[in-house]
Amino acid sequence: MMLSCREASRLISDAMDRKLSRPERLSLQFHLLLCSNCRHFRLQMATLRAGIREGRQH
């Protein structure tokens, strides 16, 4: 069964803080192949996280 966008966004957020299980990673990868909105959300989260790290270094 495919993840909903809500479930995928939760896993994207979780992946920033912990290693996802193999089933979680596979489900998320499959969802991202089909969902451009969630791919965009993942990119936004990565950009935000990088910005926060950059801000902490100064």
CYANA upper distance limits for C-alpha pairs under 8 A (distance plus 0.5 A):
  2 MET  CA     27 SER  CA      7.37
  2 MET  CA     30 PHE  CA      8.17
  2 MET  CA     31 HIS  CA      7.02
  3 LEU  CA      7 GLU  CA      6.32
  3 LEU  CA      8 ALA  CA      6.54
  3 LEU  CA     27 SER  CA      7.16
  3 LEU  CA     28 LEU  CA      7.70
  3 LEU  CA     31 HIS  CA      6.79
  4 SER  CA      8 ALA  CA      6.66
  5 CYS  CA      9 SER  CA      6.47
  5 CYS  CA     38 CYS  CA      7.20
  6 ARG  CA     10 ARG  CA      6.80
  7 GLU  CA     11 LEU  CA      6.83
  8 ALA  CA     12 ILE  CA      6.62
  8 ALA  CA     28 LEU  CA      6.45
  8 ALA  CA     31 HIS  CA      7.67
  8 ALA  CA     38 CYS  CA      7.65
  9 SER  CA     13 SER  CA      6.71
  9 SER  CA     38 CYS  CA      7.24
  9 SER  CA     41 PHE  CA      7.89
  9 SER  CA     42 ARG  CA      8.21
 10 ARG  CA     14 ASP  CA      6.53
 11 LEU  CA     15 ALA  CA      6.41
 11 LEU  CA     20 LEU  CA      8.21
 11 LEU  CA     24 GLU  CA      7.94
 11 LEU  CA     28 LEU  CA      7.69
 12 ILE  CA     16 MET  CA      7.39
 12 ILE  CA     28 LEU  CA      8.41
 12 ILE  CA     42 ARG  CA      6.70
 13 SER  CA     17 ASP  CA      7.87
 13 SER  CA     45 MET  CA      8.02
 14 ASP  CA     18 ARG  CA      6.57
 14 ASP  CA     19 LYS  CA      8.50
 14 ASP  CA     20 LEU  CA      8.01
 15 ALA  CA     19 LYS  CA      6.33
 15 ALA  CA     20 LEU  CA      6.41
 20 LEU  CA     24 GLU  CA      6.31
 20 LEU  CA     25 ARG  CA      6.40
 21 SER  CA     25 ARG  CA      6.65
 22 ARG  CA     26 LEU  CA      6.64
 23 PRO  CA     27 SER  CA      6.55
 24 GLU  CA     28 LEU  CA      6.53
 25 ARG  CA     29 GLN  CA      6.50
 26 LEU  CA     30 PHE  CA      6.66
 27 SER  CA     31 HIS  CA      6.72
 28 LEU  CA     32 LEU  CA      6.58
 29 GLN  CA     33 LEU  CA      6.77
 30 PHE  CA     34 LEU  CA      7.35
 31 HIS  CA     35 CYS  CA      6.52
 32 LEU  CA     36 SER  CA      7.35
 32 LEU  CA     38 CYS  CA      6.71
 32 LEU  CA     39 ARG  CA      6.16
 35 CYS  CA     39 ARG  CA      6.95
 36 SER  CA     40 HIS  CA      6.61
 37 ASN  CA     41 PHE  CA      6.73
 38 CYS  CA     42 ARG  CA      6.59
 39 ARG  CA     43 LEU  CA      6.83
 40 HIS  CA     44 GLN  CA      6.71
 41 PHE  CA     45 MET  CA      6.66
 42 ARG  CA     46 ALA  CA      6.70
 43 LEU  CA     47 THR  CA      6.63
 44 GLN  CA     48 LEU  CA      6.56
 45 MET  CA     49 ARG  CA      6.58
 46 ALA  CA     50 ALA  CA      6.62
 47 THR  CA     51 GLY  CA      6.65
 48 LEU  CA     52 ILE  CA      6.75
 49 ARG  CA     53 ARG  CA      6.76
 50 ALA  CA     54 GLU  CA      6.59
 51 GLY  CA     55 GLY  CA      6.62
 52 ILE  CA     56 ARG  CA      6.84
 53 ARG  CA     57 GLN  CA      7.04
 54 GLU  CA     58 HIS  CA      7.50
